[in-house]
């Protein structure tokens, strides 16, 4: 289609119409929109508002309360640059019929001073601060058309759209997007095919797609808006769950080329020689895994359990089933030190049954590596433990039937697939110590069966958790010194947050130097952080495990770490900056032996929310309870590990507030695939097309459709 085509010749817009042909979009705007991922009319119409203005969401200035989040609508009365001895800032005075408030910007002044004109009607949102009167610091803002907002005489609901610096340059801020979309939705009939089955629309009284698109952009009322939002939330969750159902179907449709005749002789040998009794949870999980291993369908199972819950012995007992039936097992860990720990534990536990694991990691002498590779290929090695080295070229298995992956979120999809590809449709067992809330679990791992070890082994020391402020640090340092003299070891952890990684790392380095020079000059301290090479990190951890290092000062790289039963103290600096799940993971690094341990949280900047979060850690050691609270407080986007999964970037649905809708969408998605495994029926035509068009990059088993 030529770009010279007249926009006026289009009597209506098709979903696939290139954005350049949409009325009101010229070449510059088209470039800006395409840069934002909006290439077609469908992309534009599915760019939903981020929020809305209506009477119920606006607070009169006179009723603003300090410390609360609020949205105000008013006119720009004045603006000026203010320079003080302490700091310079830009100030915009906004007023409504009830009063006035100052909006302050300390950063981005060059841009802000050109953003407003006196008399502009604007909406400002943010947290109400107080300094010589109420004020908003760096508020989120949107410009409104003259006459677009009149809270007294109109009930109009105004959509506020996400934008970008590039879009704003071509006049497509939130107001510009409204100017673009309103005439289109008023003048052109929408022609989007319904992508949800009629049975589902009828069953849940969902709004038809074209009407829902109109109402979500320019709703006639709150009721119509809520119905439109429900429709698109369901749609988003339904296709997400359908994707997982298809992936699960693909896995279940894959048959094993091998068969386990029985649990084999090795399982009983190892079990009988254990120096401890398995928990009921461990026994239950082993039965769940065995039931799936003996089935003709490939296993794809997630094993969840808190740090120290005994996943390793479960993994070995399941591995012994495969080995006892004459097959090979591969265990992949994200770091060399963790791989070595698994190797040592598996070697110790496997000895009674004659299982001799081998370790394959980077940097091994060439002769040793070649010998191991030869034994793997011949089948002489039945259990191999390693890192990424397992997926490199030259690693060939004779009959790999079980793949065990520890902390799989540390590996990419391609890396996991490569190891699985070393066998012929092997069973897959993925282990994680990250407690994942139910609502997040069925989204992250909805294509997998899940086993949970929800019981800790007996004879473990208690972990006491305390919150302190920095005034008490001197006493804590004295206590640490006394404990080290008794032979105990210590973790001191500093935060490391993506957005300020360099500053955080510098703080950790400075903290280490201060502690080493001024607080513990007679003790052996080491520093561990993510910018070190793997070899450096592994060497430091080895020194800590063998007792050479008394105190390990670290960033959060120890979160998924090794067992060291001699560590009885963990001090977490700036604990308010950590997520609850992250603190729980870190805390799980201590209390690994029979000694009682203590985790000390240093809270340097207390806020109401941060203190509430930290008090949750005091109240429970149940990882799943903590993760549920963490999800509520931080949201799925910030929850540990979710950034690894691109399909979680949802436009409108929310895993917390929409969890009931998620359950319904999951049930319907799995049911529709049970009834029509290939989505070939006429009434599922558009479902199938939409799934392939929008989710094909995630469909490893696309051939099943």
Residue, then its C-alpha position, 0 to 999 in steps of 0.5 A: x500500500x502506498x503512503x500516497x493513498x488519501x486518508x479520506x478515501x478510507x470509509x473505515x479503519x481495519x485493525x491492520x491499517x498501517x498507522x500512517x493512514x490513520x487520520x491525524x497521523x502524519x509521517x513524524x507522528x507515524x515514526x514516533x508511534x512506531x518507535x513506541x510499538x504502535x504500527x497499526x490501528x489495532x496497536x493504537x486502539x489497544x493502547x488503553x488509558x492508564x487511568x481516568x478523570x471523573x468526579x469520584x477521582x478528584x479531590x478539591x484542593x481545600x480537602x487535600x490531606x498531607x501524606x495521602x495520594x491525590x489527583x487535583x484538577x485546576x488552572x495554572x495561575x503562575x510559574x517561576x524558577x526559585x533559587x534558594x541557598x539550599x536548592x533550586x526548583x521550578x514552581x507551578x501554582x495550580x488553583x481550583x474553586x476551593x484553593x491553590x497548591x504549589x507543584x514543585x520540580x527539582x529535576x527536569x526543570x528545562x523541560x517543565x518550564x516549557x510544559x505549561x502556560x498560564x491559564x492551562x487546565x491540568x490534572x496533577x497527581x501525587x503524594x501531598x507534602x507539606x513545607x510552608x503549605x501543602x505541595x506536590x513534589x514531581x507530580x504526574x500531570x496531564x493537560x486538558x482541553x479548555x472546557x474538557x473538564x467541568x466537574x460541576x456541569x458535566x459527568x464526562x470521564x476523561x481518559x489519561x494515556x501513557x506517553x513518552x518524550x518522543x510522542x510528546x514532541x509530536x503533540x501526542x501527550x495524553x491530550x494529543x492522543x485524545x484529540x486523535x482518537x475521539x474523532x476516529x471513534x465518532x466517525x468510523x465504525x470499528x471492524x474488529x472480529x470478536x476473538x472470544x467464543x460466543x459461549x464465554x461472552x454470553x456466560x459471563x455477560x462480557x461486552x462485545x469487542x467493538x463496543x468495549x473498545x469505544x467504552x474503554x476510551x470514551x466511556x459513557x458512564x462508570x458502569x460502561x467503563x467497568x464492563x469494558x475493563x472487565x471484558x479486556x481483563x478477561x481477554x488478556x488473562x484468558x489468552x495468557x492461560x490459553x498459552x500455558x494450556x497449549x504449552x502444557x498440552x504440547x508437553x503432555x502429548x510428548x511420549x517418553x521413548x523409555x520406561x521405568x519398570x519400577x522404583x528400582x533397587x537404589x531408592x530403598x538403599x539410599x532411604x534405608x541409610x539416611x541418618x534422618x527421617x524424611x518429613x511427611x511433605x518430602x514423602x508426599x512429593x516423592x510419590x507425586x514425582x514417581x507417579x508422573x515418572x512412571x507414566x508414558x507422558x513426559x514430566x514437567x514438574x516444579x518442586x517448590x520448597x523454602x531454603x533448607x526444606x530438603x529439596x536436594x534429598x528429594x531430587x537424589x531419591x528421584x534421580x536414583x529411580x532413573x539411575x536404578x532403571x539404567x538411565x542417566x540424570x543431569x543436575x544443572x545449577x546456576x553457579x559453580x559453588x552451588x554446583x559443587x555443593x550439590x555434587x558434595x551432597x549427592x556424593x555423600x547421600x548416594x554412596x550407600x547405593x554406589x552412585x558416584x556423581x561427577x562434576x562438570x564445570x568451566x575451567x577444569x583441566x582439559x584432560x579431566x574434562x575430556x575423560x568426563x565427557x567420554x564417560x558421559x557419552x559411554x554411559x559410564x557416568x549415571x549422574x552428572x552435576x554441573x553449570x552451563x558447562x552441561x549445555x556446551x558442545x561436546x557434551x553428549x549423553x547416552x540415555x539421559x532420562x531425567x533433567x533437574x534444574x535448580x533455581x531455573x529463573x537464573x537460566x534463560x529459556x534457550x539454556x534450559x532447552x539446550x540441556x533438555x535437548x541433550x536427551x530424548x524427551x527426558x523428564x524435567x524437574x525444576x527446583x526453586x527455593x522462591x516461595x511463589x504466591x498462588x496467583x503468580x504461580x499459575x501465571x509463571x508456571x501454569x504449564x507445569x505440575x507443582x509439588x510443594x515441600x511445606x514442612x521443614x526438617x526437625x532438629x533445625x535451630x530457631x531463627x530469631x529476627x529483630x528490627x533495629x535502627x542505626x543507633x543500636x549498631x554499636x551493640x550489635x557489632x559488639x555481639x557479632x565480635x563475641x559470637x565470632x570468638x565462639x567460632x560462629x560466622x556472620x553475613x552482613x548484607x547490603x542492598x543492590x537495586x538495579x536503578x542505583x547499582x553503581x551507588x549501591x555497590x560503592x556503599x557496600x565497598x565503603x561499608x566493607x572498608x569501614x567495618x574492616x578498618x574500624x569495627x573488626x580489625x582483628x577479624x578476617x572479612x571478605x567482600x562479595x558482589x556481583x561485579x566480580x568474576x565467577x572465579x573470584x566469587x567461588x573462591x571467596x565462598x569456598x574460603x567462607x565455607x571452610x571457615x577461613x573468613x569470619x565475616x562475609x560482607x556481601x550484596x544480595x548475590x548470596x540470596x541463592x547460595x551455599x549451605x554453611x551451618x556455621x553461620x549464625x548471624x545475618x545483619x541486613x543493612x537498609x532492610x527497608x529497601x528489600x522486598x519481603x521475599x528477598x529478605x526471607x531468601x537471605x534469612x534462609x542462608x542462616x539456621x542451616x544447622x542445629x544452632x539457633x541463629x539471629x537475623x538483624x534488620x537495620x531500618x535506616x529510613x522508616x516509613x509506614x509502608x516499609x515498617x509494615x513490610x518488615x513487621x511481616x518478616x517478624x510475624x512468620x517464617x512461612x515463605x508462602x505467607x510472606x510472598x503473598x504479602x510481598x505481592x500485595x505490597x509491591x505488585x507483580x512487576x517488582x516481585x522477585x524474578x517476574x521480570x524474567x517472564x515477558x508475557x507478564x507485562x499485562x496492559x490492563x489486568x492485575x494479578x492481585x485485584x483480578x485474581x478471581x477473574x484469573x481463576x475463571x479465565x484459567x478454567x475456561x481456557x483449559x476447558x476450551x482446549x480440552x474440548x477442542x485440542x487444536x482449536x479447529x472448530x468454527x467457533x474457535x477460529x478467531x481464538x486460534x488466529x489471535x493466539x498464534x498472531x500474538x503469542x507465537x514467540x512463546x509457543x514452543x509447541x506451536x505445532x500442536x495447533 
